[in-house]
Amino acid sequence: MVLDRLKECGLRIKKEKCDLLVDHVDYLGFRISAEGLAPLAEKIRPILEALQPKNKHELRSFLGMVNHHA
């Protein structure tokens, strides 16, 4: 189905660069699978391990980090 659609659009792919018949693909910091889209563990680890902000500046910094990975 996907390969037919690529052919219809005149697009070519290199088989050595393709992963066929896989359960998931990691792309741009996300895992894409039949279950949906989820961030990679190494991308959310800094958020989970971050210290609790103690002042407004640290809170803004933390929120910036969270928004960057969202």
NORUR-V680382 format. One record per backbone hydrogen bond with DSSP energy under -1.0 kcal/mol. NH is the residue of the N-H (numbers start at 1). CO is the residue of the C=O. E is the energy in kcal/mol with one decimal. If there is no record, write none. Layout:
BEGIN
[[NH	CO	E] [NH	CO	E]]
END
This chain:
BEGIN
[[5	1	-2.0] [6	2	-2.3] [7	3	-2.1] [8	4	-2.4] [9	5	-1.6] [10	7	-1.4] [11	6	-2.7] [17	14	-1.8] [18	15	-1.0] [25	32	-2.2] [27	30	-3.0] [30	27	-1.4] [31	38	-3.6] [32	25	-3.1] [33	36	-2.3] [36	33	-1.1] [38	31	-1.9] [40	29	-2.3] [43	40	-1.3] [44	40	-1.2] [45	41	-1.6] [48	44	-2.1] [49	45	-2.3] [59	55	-2.2] [60	56	-2.5] [61	57	-2.1] [62	58	-2.5] [63	59	-2.8] [64	60	-2.1] [65	61	-1.9] [66	62	-2.5] [67	63	-2.6] [68	64	-1.9] [69	65	-1.5]]
END
